[in-house]
Amino acid sequence: MDFLSEQSIWLYILIFFGRIMETLLGIIWLILISRGERLASSVIMLMATGLWILVAGTVLVGFQTDILKSIIYVLASAVGVYVGASIEEKLALGLSSLQVIVPQDNVAHENQAFELAKLLRSKDFAVTVLQGKGRLGKRDILTLHLKRKRIKTAIK
């Protein structure tokens, strides 16, 4: 692995993409650990730590004479966060809650919440209808617990 100690384009490419992957793995690790998936998060952290040792060690060797390695490392950190957040948004792991508040100002609105709940249930959404009272009167509150991937569908 002599190419890691020499100045070459491959060294900078390794630093850039290695740091992006390390940051991406860190984001995935955080998601998995928050979901309680200990084994998968441990494997991801093992890979992220291995990458960190390789990449950070490469940057630290001679960083005083080659500041470009440090600049690339820092830029790749920002790119890694952006890419990781974009991928996480596409994966949309986890659950979310959605609430719809429907006023009961008159008889026409009284059935509106139940019709909306019926429509959502026909699309395989679990809906709970609660009665509430706001400052301006009675309200029906529809509560949905759903996968994050399905939020846009539920809103439509």
C-alpha positions in Angstrom: 0.0 0.0 0.0 2.8 2.4 -0.9 0.4 4.5 -3.0 -1.1 5.7 0.3 2.1 7.4 1.3 2.8 9.0 -2.1 1.2 12.1 -3.6 -1.0 10.8 -6.4 -4.5 11.4 -7.7 -5.5 7.9 -6.4 -4.6 9.0 -2.9 -6.9 12.0 -3.1 -9.7 9.9 -4.6 -9.4 7.3 -1.8 -9.6 10.1 0.8 -12.6 11.7 -0.9 -14.7 8.6 -1.5 -13.5 6.8 1.7 -14.6 9.7 3.8 -18.0 9.9 2.0 -18.5 6.2 2.7 -17.4 6.5 6.3 -19.9 9.3 6.9 -22.7 7.5 5.1 -22.1 4.4 7.2 -22.1 6.6 10.3 -25.6 7.9 9.4 -26.9 4.4 8.7 -25.4 3.3 12.0 -27.2 6.1 13.8 -30.5 5.1 12.3 -30.1 1.4 13.1 -29.0 2.1 16.7 -32.0 4.3 17.3 -34.2 1.5 16.0 -32.7 -0.9 18.4 -31.0 -3.1 15.8 -27.8 -3.9 17.8 -26.3 -6.5 15.6 -26.6 -4.7 12.3 -25.5 -1.4 13.8 -22.4 -3.2 15.3 -21.5 -4.5 11.9 -21.9 -1.1 10.3 -19.8 0.5 13.0 -17.1 -2.1 12.5 -16.9 -1.1 8.8 -17.1 2.7 9.5 -14.3 2.4 12.1 -12.1 0.5 9.7 -12.6 3.1 7.0 -11.9 5.9 9.5 -8.6 4.3 10.5 -7.6 3.9 6.8 -8.7 7.3 5.6 -7.9 9.5 8.7 -4.5 7.7 9.0 -3.8 8.5 5.3 -4.7 12.1 5.8 -2.6 12.5 9.0 0.6 11.2 7.4 2.3 14.3 6.1 -0.7 16.6 6.5 1.6 19.5 7.3 3.3 19.3 3.9 0.2 18.3 1.9 -2.8 20.5 3.1 -4.8 19.3 0.1 -5.4 16.0 1.9 -7.0 17.8 4.8 -9.1 20.0 2.6 -10.4 17.0 0.6 -11.2 15.1 3.9 -13.2 18.1 5.2 -15.1 18.6 1.9 -15.9 14.9 1.7 -17.4 15.0 5.2 -19.9 17.6 4.0 -20.6 15.7 0.8 -21.0 12.5 2.9 -23.6 14.1 5.2 -25.5 15.4 2.1 -25.4 12.0 0.4 -26.3 10.2 3.6 -29.3 12.4 4.3 -30.5 12.0 0.7 -30.2 8.2 0.9 -31.9 8.1 4.3 -34.8 10.2 2.9 -35.2 7.8 0.1 -35.1 4.7 2.4 -37.5 6.5 4.8 -36.8 3.9 7.6 -39.1 4.0 10.6 -42.6 5.1 11.5 -44.3 8.4 11.8 -47.5 9.8 13.1 -49.9 11.9 11.2 -52.8 13.9 12.6 -55.7 15.4 10.7 -58.0 17.8 12.6 -61.4 18.2 11.1 -63.8 20.8 12.6 -67.4 19.9 13.4 -68.9 23.3 12.8 -72.1 21.9 11.2 -73.8 18.7 10.2 -72.0 18.6 6.9 -68.6 18.5 8.7 -69.7 15.9 11.2 -69.4 13.0 8.7 -66.4 14.4 6.9 -63.9 12.9 9.4 -65.6 9.5 9.2 -65.6 9.6 5.4 -62.0 10.5 5.3 -61.2 7.7 7.8 -63.1 5.2 5.6 -61.2 6.3 2.5 -57.8 6.0 4.3 -58.8 2.6 5.6 -59.7 1.4 2.1 -56.1 2.3 1.2 -54.8 0.1 4.0 -54.0 2.8 6.5 -54.8 2.3 10.2 -56.8 5.3 11.4 -58.0 6.1 14.9 -60.7 8.8 15.2 -60.8 10.8 18.4 -63.2 13.5 19.6 -61.7 16.7 20.7 -62.6 20.2 21.6 -60.7 23.3 20.5 -61.1 26.9 21.2 -63.6 27.3 18.4 -65.6 24.1 19.1 -65.7 20.3 18.6 -63.1 18.6 16.4 -62.5 15.1 15.0 -58.9 14.1 15.2 -57.7 11.4 12.8 -54.5 9.8 14.0 -52.5 7.6 11.7 -49.3 5.6 12.5 -47.6 4.7 9.3 -44.3 3.9 7.7 -42.5 7.1 6.6 -42.5 5.9 3.0 -46.3 6.1 3.0 -46.7 9.7 4.3 -47.0 11.2 0.8 -49.6 8.6 -0.2 -51.7 9.3 2.9 -51.6 13.0 2.4 -52.8 12.6 -1.2 
